[in-house]
Amino acid sequence: MKLYDFIQSIDSFCSYDNPWTFKTEPEIDESHGSYPDKREINSLIRNGIINVDKPPGPTSHEVAFWIKQRLSLNRVGHGGTLELL
């Protein structure tokens, strides 16, 4: 059973008569943003997330500081760590 059929069966059970509009393709207005694959590299660096597989030794704070220096960024933070013992 497709999702659409399931929704319509619930509507029928609940006596809901208003029509549904199903959109299968996204509609993006580029005046409000852009596709990720069309963004400039500087925009991705300044507004993105860098996933680092940190080796044992340096702290997360140190790695964030190195990234901040290397990429000449004003703000860098980390979202925590998972240390394996």
MOPAC internal coordinates of N, CA, C and O (Angstrom, degrees):
PM7 1SCF
backbone

  N    0.0000 0     0.00 0     0.00 0    0    0    0
  C    1.4489 1     0.00 0     0.00 0    1    0    0
  C    1.5275 1   108.22 1     0.00 0    2    1    0
  O    1.2310 1   120.62 1   -51.43 1    3    2    1
  N    1.3110 1   116.42 1   128.57 1    3    2    1
  C    1.4501 1   121.07 1   178.02 1    5    3    2
  C    1.5163 1   109.96 1   -73.53 1    6    5    3
  O    1.2310 1   120.72 1   -22.67 1    7    6    5
  N    1.3223 1   116.22 1   157.33 1    7    6    5
  C    1.4532 1   121.84 1   178.14 1    9    7    6
  C    1.5227 1   110.62 1   -57.17 1   10    9    7
  O    1.2310 1   120.62 1   139.75 1   11   10    9
  N    1.3344 1   116.41 1   -40.25 1   11   10    9
  C    1.4617 1   120.55 1  -178.93 1   13   11   10
  C    1.5300 1   110.70 1   -61.48 1   14   13   11
  O    1.2310 1   120.57 1   136.66 1   15   14   13
  N    1.3102 1   116.52 1   -43.34 1   15   14   13
  C    1.4710 1   120.55 1   178.95 1   17   15   14
  C    1.5281 1   110.82 1   -63.49 1   18   17   15
  O    1.2310 1   120.90 1   140.96 1   19   18   17
  N    1.3263 1   115.89 1   -39.04 1   19   18   17
  C    1.4604 1   120.75 1   179.73 1   21   19   18
  C    1.5291 1   110.46 1   -64.02 1   22   21   19
  O    1.2310 1   120.31 1   134.01 1   23   22   21
  N    1.3336 1   117.00 1   -45.99 1   23   22   21
  C    1.4640 1   120.92 1   179.24 1   25   23   22
  C    1.5236 1   110.21 1   -62.35 1   26   25   23
  O    1.2310 1   120.74 1   136.78 1   27   26   25
  N    1.3210 1   116.19 1   -43.22 1   27   26   25
  C    1.4616 1   119.07 1  -179.71 1   29   27   26
  C    1.5256 1   111.86 1   -66.94 1   30   29   27
  O    1.2310 1   119.68 1   147.79 1   31   30   29
  N    1.3224 1   118.22 1   -32.21 1   31   30   29
  C    1.4666 1   119.61 1   177.29 1   33   31   30
  C    1.5254 1   110.87 1   -68.62 1   34   33   31
  O    1.2310 1   120.06 1   143.53 1   35   34   33
  N    1.3295 1   117.50 1   -36.47 1   35   34   33
  C    1.4681 1   120.39 1   175.80 1   37   35   34
  C    1.5272 1   109.88 1   -65.89 1   38   37   35
  O    1.2310 1   121.07 1   136.28 1   39   38   37
  N    1.3508 1   115.56 1   -43.72 1   39   38   37
  C    1.4661 1   119.55 1   178.25 1   41   39   38
  C    1.5305 1   111.09 1   -58.39 1   42   41   39
  O    1.2310 1   121.10 1   136.80 1   43   42   41
  N    1.3049 1   115.51 1   -43.20 1   43   42   41
  C    1.4649 1   120.22 1  -179.35 1   45   43   42
  C    1.5322 1   110.08 1   -62.95 1   46   45   43
  O    1.2310 1   120.49 1   136.11 1   47   46   45
  N    1.3239 1   116.67 1   -43.89 1   47   46   45
  C    1.4595 1   121.93 1   179.73 1   49   47   46
  C    1.5259 1   111.10 1   -61.59 1   50   49   47
  O    1.2310 1   120.63 1   142.49 1   51   50   49
  N    1.3443 1   116.41 1   -37.51 1   51   50   49
  C    1.4692 1   121.75 1  -176.75 1   53   51   50
  C    1.5306 1   112.63 1   -91.34 1   54   53   51
  O    1.2310 1   120.17 1  -176.88 1   55   54   53
  N    1.3232 1   117.29 1     3.12 1   55   54   53
  C    1.4706 1   122.70 1  -178.23 1   57   55   54
  C    1.5270 1   111.78 1    60.16 1   58   57   55
  O    1.2310 1   120.60 1  -140.71 1   59   58   57
  N    1.3245 1   116.45 1    39.29 1   59   58   57
  C    1.4603 1   122.12 1   177.61 1   61   59   58
  C    1.5185 1   107.61 1   -90.84 1   62   61   59
  O    1.2310 1   120.34 1   -59.67 1   63   62   61
  N    1.3350 1   116.96 1   120.33 1   63   62   61
  C    1.4585 1   120.12 1  -172.05 1   65   63   62
  C    1.5234 1   114.65 1  -106.43 1   66   65   63
  O    1.2310 1   119.01 1   173.66 1   67   66   65
  N    1.3141 1   119.48 1    -6.34 1   67   66   65
  C    1.4617 1   120.64 1  -178.73 1   69   67   66
  C    1.5243 1   110.57 1   -72.72 1   70   69   67
  O    1.2310 1   120.23 1   -37.81 1   71   70   69
  N    1.3321 1   117.17 1   142.19 1   71   70   69
  C    1.4702 1   119.71 1  -178.16 1   73   71   70
  C    1.5325 1   111.81 1   -75.07 1   74   73   71
  O    1.2310 1   121.18 1   -26.44 1   75   74   73
  N    1.3125 1   115.34 1   153.56 1   75   74   73
  C    1.4551 1   122.97 1   175.65 1   77   75   74
  C    1.5174 1   108.69 1  -105.89 1   78   77   75
  O    1.2310 1   120.84 1   -30.66 1   79   78   77
  N    1.3250 1   116.00 1   149.34 1   79   78   77
  C    1.4543 1   122.02 1   171.59 1   81   79   78
  C    1.5216 1   107.13 1  -117.68 1   82   81   79
  O    1.2310 1   120.29 1   -60.23 1   83   82   81
  N    1.3137 1   117.05 1   119.77 1   83   82   81
  C    1.4519 1   121.74 1  -179.56 1   85   83   82
  C    1.5178 1   109.25 1  -103.74 1   86   85   83
  O    1.2310 1   120.56 1   -53.57 1   87   86   85
  N    1.3306 1   116.53 1   126.43 1   87   86   85
  C    1.4554 1   121.53 1   178.19 1   89   87   86
  C    1.5196 1   107.99 1  -109.59 1   90   89   87
  O    1.2310 1   120.98 1   -56.22 1   91   90   89
  N    1.3132 1   115.72 1   123.78 1   91   90   89
  C    1.4583 1   119.16 1  -178.98 1   93   91   90
  C    1.5190 1   112.29 1   -99.73 1   94   93   91
  O    1.2310 1   120.25 1   161.44 1   95   94   93
  N    1.3264 1   117.13 1   -18.56 1   95   94   93
  C    1.4594 1   121.07 1   177.52 1   97   95   94
  C    1.5248 1   108.82 1  -114.87 1   98   97   95
  O    1.2310 1   119.86 1   -41.20 1   99   98   97
  N    1.3360 1   117.87 1   138.80 1   99   98   97
  C    1.4674 1   119.32 1   179.78 1  101   99   98
  C    1.5231 1   111.13 1   -69.84 1  102  101   99
  O    1.2310 1   121.20 1   -32.12 1  103  102  101
  N    1.3169 1   115.31 1   147.88 1  103  102  101
  C    1.4572 1   121.43 1   173.97 1  105  103  102
  C    1.5184 1   107.08 1  -113.26 1  106  105  103
  O    1.2310 1   120.49 1   -64.59 1  107  106  105
  N    1.3239 1   116.66 1   115.41 1  107  106  105
  C    1.4568 1   120.99 1  -177.22 1  109  107  106
  C    1.5147 1   109.17 1  -116.33 1  110  109  107
  O    1.2310 1   121.20 1   -55.30 1  111  110  109
  N    1.3206 1   115.31 1   124.70 1  111  110  109
  C    1.4586 1   121.90 1   174.92 1  113  111  110
  C    1.5260 1   106.36 1   -92.57 1  114  113  111
  O    1.2310 1   120.21 1   -70.89 1  115  114  113
  N    1.3199 1   117.20 1   109.11 1  115  114  113
  C    1.4619 1   120.61 1  -174.15 1  117  115  114
  C    1.5214 1   113.21 1   -68.58 1  118  117  115
  O    1.2310 1   119.40 1   173.62 1  119  118  117
  N    1.3359 1   118.75 1    -6.38 1  119  118  117
  C    1.4589 1   119.24 1   174.04 1  121  119  118
  C    1.5360 1   110.50 1   -75.04 1  122  121  119
  O    1.2310 1   120.15 1   166.55 1  123  122  121
  N    1.3361 1   117.31 1   -13.45 1  123  122  121
  C    1.4627 1   122.28 1   178.49 1  125  123  122
  C    1.5250 1   112.55 1  -106.32 1  126  125  123
  O    1.2310 1   119.83 1  -175.35 1  127  126  125
  N    1.2985 1   117.93 1     4.65 1  127  126  125
  C    1.4477 1   121.07 1  -178.60 1  129  127  126
  C    1.5090 1   109.67 1   158.74 1  130  129  127
  O    1.2310 1   120.62 1    14.76 1  131  130  129
  N    1.3137 1   116.42 1  -165.24 1  131  130  129
  C    1.4564 1   119.71 1  -179.81 1  133  131  130
  C    1.5193 1   110.04 1  -149.36 1  134  133  131
  O    1.2310 1   121.58 1   -16.15 1  135  134  133
  N    1.3097 1   114.59 1   163.85 1  135  134  133
  C    1.4542 1   119.87 1   175.82 1  137  135  134
  C    1.5329 1   108.79 1   -66.96 1  138  137  135
  O    1.2310 1   119.64 1   -39.89 1  139  138  137
  N    1.3334 1   118.29 1   140.11 1  139  138  137
  C    1.4626 1   119.63 1  -178.96 1  141  139  138
  C    1.5247 1   113.73 1   -56.08 1  142  141  139
  O    1.2310 1   120.06 1   143.46 1  143  142  141
  N    1.3254 1   117.49 1   -36.54 1  143  142  141
  C    1.4650 1   119.11 1  -177.83 1  145  143  142
  C    1.5236 1   112.55 1   -76.79 1  146  145  143
  O    1.2310 1   119.53 1   174.04 1  147  146  145
  N    1.3364 1   118.51 1    -5.96 1  147  146  145
  C    1.4693 1   121.73 1   177.95 1  149  147  146
  C    1.5261 1   112.36 1  -104.92 1  150  149  147
  O    1.2310 1   119.82 1  -178.54 1  151  150  149
  N    1.3349 1   117.95 1     1.46 1  151  150  149
  C    1.4588 1   121.23 1  -177.72 1  153  151  150
  C    1.5298 1   110.75 1   -79.48 1  154  153  151
  O    1.2310 1   121.43 1   -31.38 1  155  154  153
  N    1.3254 1   114.88 1   148.62 1  155  154  153
  C    1.4581 1   120.88 1   175.85 1  157  155  154
  C    1.5268 1   109.09 1   -67.97 1  158  157  155
  O    1.2310 1   120.60 1   -30.52 1  159  158  157
  N    1.3223 1   116.45 1   149.48 1  159  158  157
  C    1.4663 1   120.78 1  -178.57 1  161  159  158
  C    1.5226 1   111.18 1   -59.99 1  162  161  159
  O    1.2310 1   119.65 1   142.21 1  163  162  161
  N    1.3395 1   118.28 1   -37.79 1  163  162  161
  C    1.4688 1   120.41 1   179.42 1  165  163  162
  C    1.5260 1   111.20 1   -63.56 1  166  165  163
  O    1.2310 1   119.93 1   143.04 1  167  166  165
  N    1.3227 1   117.73 1   -36.96 1  167  166  165
  C    1.4642 1   121.35 1   177.31 1  169  167  166
  C    1.5295 1   110.36 1   -66.33 1  170  169  167
  O    1.2310 1   120.47 1   138.91 1  171  170  169
  N    1.3142 1   116.71 1   -41.09 1  171  170  169
  C    1.4630 1   120.20 1   178.63 1  173  171  170
  C    1.5213 1   111.56 1   -63.84 1  174  173  171
  O    1.2310 1   120.65 1   138.56 1  175  174  173
  N    1.3299 1   116.36 1   -41.44 1  175  174  173
  C    1.4667 1   120.24 1  -179.65 1  177  175  174
  C    1.5186 1   110.34 1   -67.13 1  178  177  175
  O    1.2310 1   120.11 1   135.35 1  179  178  177
  N    1.3092 1   117.40 1   -44.65 1  179  178  177
  C    1.4662 1   121.32 1  -174.67 1  181  179  178
  C    1.5303 1   113.32 1   -75.68 1  182  181  179
  O    1.2310 1   119.77 1   155.99 1  183  182  181
  N    1.3140 1   118.05 1   -24.01 1  183  182  181
  C    1.4652 1   120.55 1  -175.95 1  185  183  182
  C    1.5200 1   113.34 1  -122.62 1  186  185  183
  O    1.2310 1   120.09 1  -164.55 1  187  186  185
  N    1.3127 1   117.42 1    15.45 1  187  186  185
  C    1.4473 1   119.25 1  -173.63 1  189  187  186
  C    1.5097 1   113.84 1  -114.97 1  190  189  187
  O    1.2310 1   122.15 1    11.40 1  191  190  189
  N    1.3009 1   113.48 1  -168.60 1  191  190  189
  C    1.4596 1   122.63 1   179.26 1  193  191  190
  C    1.5167 1   107.75 1  -120.79 1  194  193  191
  O    1.2310 1   121.04 1   -45.56 1  195  194  193
  N    1.3072 1   115.62 1   134.44 1  195  194  193
  C    1.4645 1   120.99 1   175.12 1  197  195  194
  C    1.5189 1   106.69 1  -109.93 1  198  197  195
  O    1.2310 1   120.71 1   -61.34 1  199  198  197
  N    1.3125 1   116.25 1   118.66 1  199  198  197
  C    1.4531 1   121.41 1   179.76 1  201  199  198
  C    1.5252 1   108.24 1   -89.56 1  202  201  199
  O    1.2310 1   120.50 1   -64.27 1  203  202  201
  N    1.3231 1   116.65 1   115.73 1  203  202  201
  C    1.4607 1   121.91 1  -176.56 1  205  203  202
  C    1.5209 1   109.29 1  -113.25 1  206  205  203
  O    1.2310 1   121.01 1   -53.48 1  207  206  205
  N    1.3101 1   115.67 1   126.52 1  207  206  205
  C    1.4618 1   120.84 1   172.46 1  209  207  206
  C    1.5246 1   106.04 1   -88.80 1  210  209  207
  O    1.2310 1   120.96 1   -91.81 1  211  210  209
  N    1.3296 1   115.76 1    88.19 1  211  210  209
  C    1.4615 1   122.29 1  -173.26 1  213  211  210
  C    1.5263 1   110.97 1   -71.01 1  214  213  211
  O    1.2310 1   120.75 1   -52.20 1  215  214  213
  N    1.3129 1   116.18 1   127.80 1  215  214  213
  C    1.4686 1   118.92 1   176.42 1  217  215  214
  C    1.5218 1   110.50 1   -76.11 1  218  217  215
  O    1.2310 1   119.76 1   -17.30 1  219  218  217
  N    1.3168 1   118.05 1   162.70 1  219  218  217
  C    1.4629 1   120.13 1   175.14 1  221  219  218
  C    1.5379 1   109.43 1   -62.39 1  222  221  219
  O    1.2310 1   120.88 1   -34.42 1  223  222  221
  N    1.3000 1   115.91 1   145.58 1  223  222  221
  C    1.4667 1   119.72 1   178.17 1  225  223  222
  C    1.5097 1   111.28 1   124.10 1  226  225  223
  O    1.2310 1   120.00 1    96.80 1  227  226  225
  N    1.3409 1   117.60 1   -83.20 1  227  226  225
  C    1.4664 1   117.46 1  -178.52 1  229  227  226
  C    1.5268 1   110.98 1   -69.54 1  230  229  227
  O    1.2310 1   121.25 1   -30.67 1  231  230  229
  N    1.3310 1   115.21 1   149.33 1  231  230  229
  C    1.4585 1   118.85 1   177.85 1  233  231  230
  C    1.5288 1   109.48 1   -80.14 1  234  233  231
  O    1.2310 1   120.65 1   -15.76 1  235  234  233
  N    1.3124 1   116.36 1   164.24 1  235  234  233
  C    1.4606 1   120.97 1   177.54 1  237  235  234
  C    1.5208 1   110.21 1   -62.44 1  238  237  235
  O    1.2310 1   120.56 1   143.71 1  239  238  237
  N    1.3208 1   116.53 1   -36.29 1  239  238  237
  C    1.4653 1   120.99 1   177.83 1  241  239  238
  C    1.5290 1   110.44 1   -62.90 1  242  241  239
  O    1.2310 1   120.03 1   138.29 1  243  242  241
  N    1.3147 1   117.55 1   -41.71 1  243  242  241
  C    1.4719 1   120.92 1   178.18 1  245  243  242
  C    1.5203 1   111.66 1   -63.67 1  246  245  243
  O    1.2310 1   120.09 1   136.39 1  247  246  245
  N    1.3256 1   117.44 1   -43.61 1  247  246  245
  C    1.4635 1   121.02 1  -179.73 1  249  247  246
  C    1.5252 1   109.88 1   -64.43 1  250  249  247
  O    1.2310 1   119.78 1   138.15 1  251  250  249
  N    1.3245 1   118.03 1   -41.85 1  251  250  249
  C    1.4673 1   121.15 1   177.31 1  253  251  250
  C    1.5240 1   110.14 1   -61.63 1  254  253  251
  O    1.2310 1   119.83 1   139.27 1  255  254  253
  N    1.3230 1   117.93 1   -40.73 1  255  254  253
  C    1.4665 1   122.06 1   178.43 1  257  255  254
  C    1.5227 1   110.99 1   -64.21 1  258  257  255
  O    1.2310 1   119.93 1   138.82 1  259  258  257
  N    1.3267 1   117.74 1   -41.18 1  259  258  257
  C    1.4673 1   121.04 1   179.29 1  261  259  258
  C    1.5311 1   110.59 1   -63.92 1  262  261  259
  O    1.2310 1   120.43 1   137.89 1  263  262  261
  N    1.3284 1   116.77 1   -42.11 1  263  262  261
  C    1.4615 1   120.45 1   178.66 1  265  263  262
  C    1.5266 1   110.09 1   -64.57 1  266  265  263
  O    1.2310 1   120.60 1   139.06 1  267  266  265
  N    1.3205 1   116.46 1   -40.94 1  267  266  265
  C    1.4636 1   121.41 1   178.57 1  269  267  266
  C    1.5251 1   110.39 1   -59.50 1  270  269  267
  O    1.2310 1   120.39 1   134.64 1  271  270  269
  N    1.3233 1   116.86 1   -45.36 1  271  270  269
  C    1.4706 1   120.99 1   179.70 1  273  271  270
  C    1.5260 1   111.11 1   -68.07 1  274  273  271
  O    1.2310 1   120.44 1   131.84 1  275  274  273
  N    1.3005 1   116.77 1   -48.16 1  275  274  273
  C    1.4651 1   121.81 1  -174.82 1  277  275  274
  C    1.5255 1   112.64 1   -62.05 1  278  277  275
  O    1.2310 1   120.11 1   141.65 1  279  278  277
  N    1.3381 1   117.39 1   -38.35 1  279  278  277
  C    1.4606 1   121.91 1  -176.89 1  281  279  278
  C    1.5286 1   112.75 1   -99.44 1  282  281  279
  O    1.2310 1   120.30 1  -174.81 1  283  282  281
  N    1.3324 1   117.03 1     5.19 1  283  282  281
  C    1.4755 1   122.85 1   179.25 1  285  283  282
  C    1.5291 1   111.69 1    52.54 1  286  285  283
  O    1.2310 1   121.14 1  -126.15 1  287  286  285
  N    1.3144 1   115.42 1    53.85 1  287  286  285
  C    1.4617 1   121.32 1  -178.66 1  289  287  286
  C    1.5250 1   110.37 1  -104.24 1  290  289  287
  O    1.2310 1   120.69 1   -27.89 1  291  290  289
  N    1.3292 1   116.30 1   152.11 1  291  290  289
  C    1.4621 1   120.71 1   178.32 1  293  291  290
  C    1.5242 1   112.12 1   -81.33 1  294  293  291
  O    1.2310 1   120.86 1   141.91 1  295  294  293
  N    1.3319 1   115.97 1   -38.09 1  295  294  293
  C    1.4699 1   119.94 1  -176.48 1  297  295  294
  C    1.5214 1   110.33 1  -132.53 1  298  297  295
  O    1.2310 1   121.40 1   -46.90 1  299  298  297
  N    1.3018 1   114.92 1   133.10 1  299  298  297
  C    1.4616 1   121.93 1   175.67 1  301  299  298
  C    1.5237 1   106.70 1  -144.67 1  302  301  299
  O    1.2310 1   120.47 1   -38.91 1  303  302  301
  N    1.3011 1   116.70 1   141.09 1  303  302  301
  C    1.4540 1   120.18 1   176.53 1  305  303  302
  C    1.5078 1   109.78 1  -142.51 1  306  305  303
  O    1.2310 1   120.95 1    -4.62 1  307  306  305
  N    1.3054 1   115.79 1   175.38 1  307  306  305
  C    1.4628 1   119.13 1   176.52 1  309  307  306
  C    1.5112 1   108.60 1  -130.21 1  310  309  307
  O    1.2310 1   121.71 1   -26.76 1  311  310  309
  N    1.3089 1   114.33 1   153.24 1  311  310  309
  C    1.4550 1   120.47 1  -176.17 1  313  311  310
  C    1.5113 1   113.55 1   -99.21 1  314  313  311
  O    1.2310 1   119.83 1  -158.97 1  315  314  313
  N    1.3005 1   117.93 1    21.03 1  315  314  313
  C    1.4525 1   120.22 1   178.90 1  317  315  314
  C    1.5169 1   111.76 1   108.43 1  318  317  315
  O    1.2310 1   121.14 1    -3.52 1  319  318  317
  N    1.2868 1   115.43 1   176.48 1  319  318  317
  C    1.4534 1   120.49 1  -177.68 1  321  319  318
  C    1.5220 1   110.20 1  -139.48 1  322  321  319
  O    1.2310 1   121.30 1   -20.64 1  323  322  321
  N    1.2955 1   115.12 1   159.36 1  323  322  321
  C    1.4526 1   122.53 1   169.86 1  325  323  322
  C    1.5153 1   106.24 1  -124.52 1  326  325  323
  O    1.2310 1   120.39 1   -70.58 1  327  326  325
  N    1.2919 1   116.87 1   109.42 1  327  326  325
  C    1.4579 1   121.56 1  -177.68 1  329  327  326
  C    1.5269 1   109.54 1   -97.42 1  330  329  327
  O    1.2310 1   121.02 1   -49.39 1  331  330  329
  N    1.3045 1   115.66 1   130.61 1  331  330  329
  C    1.4600 1   120.51 1   174.01 1  333  331  330
  C    1.5207 1   108.42 1   -96.06 1  334  333  331
  O    1.2310 1   121.14 1   -47.16 1  335  334  333
  N    1.2923 1   115.42 1   132.84 1  335  334  333
  C    1.4689 1   119.26 1  -179.98 1  337  335  334
  C    1.4902 1   111.07 1  -101.58 1  338  337  335
  O    1.2310 1   120.10 1   180.00 1  339  338  337

